[in-house]
Amino acid sequence: MFDHPIPRAFQNRFSTQYRCYSVSMLAGPNDRSDVEKGGKIIMPPSALDQLSRLNITYPMLFKLTNKNSDRMTHCGVLEFVADEGICYLPHWMMQNLLLEEGGLVQVESVNLMVATYSKFQPQSPDFLDITNPKAVLENALRNFACLTTGDVIAINYNEKIYELRVMETKPDKAVSIIECDMNVDFDAPLGYKEPERRYKVPEEPTEEEGDPGTWTDMDMRFRAFTGSGNRLDGKKKGIEPSPVPIDPSDIKRGIPNYEYKVGRITFIRNSRPQPRKTAEDVNISVSVRL
């Protein structure tokens, strides 16, 4: 019937269309909210039967494409328990593909290279409140099978959803993160503004501080017995102190050290200058020595 044999690569390729729904539409008594925390989908049992007949490499990775919007992403598979013709996707994955409930999605098996580097950009500054974001992201990525550049993934931490955009992946735009040694880097969160640094402007001295004439009103000399005392008999008469007023001429202003150098400490001692020796003092000292 066929003039040309079908190539082996196309014989081992899984490709089909499903109607996709979010995980919240999955029927069953068990809560499947764990699917929302990762990057894996739920497919029907017929897909497992077809994949087992093909020479598919493990782990099973798939390329999801929305042909109407020309959007695509990559994922892994968690279980084969969906109804025939239906697959269940995490909500964040349906948003990336611009899919609505019941929309058609093309599912194809692919082989991806192992990741060595990835860069993420948090979509909210609230991500900076996490103490160790790399450890949190590493724990969340255990539920993912692959990453695609441009996707916005969602991780759950402390009952809060954080969205991260995949800015870059190496060595390809779509990589597998199963059993890999991957370096992770973060970009500045979306809408983040660095706090402005406020420099202190030196205050100008006021008129009262800058006028040396006002210093005379300050008591800058030691004054003994300026406190108050108590008598043994309890009387308060005659115990009020009578401070001695200070003469403005007694206030001495300091002399600046104009030879000051940075990193050098100079100790200035209050020593009185010795009087100059006269000629008579010199003669007396000489006679004594003789």
Summary of the structure (lengths in Angstrom):
residues: 290
radius of gyration: 42.8
end to end distance: 144.2
largest distance: 144.7
contacts: 645
relative contact order: 0.12
helix: 23%
strand: 25%
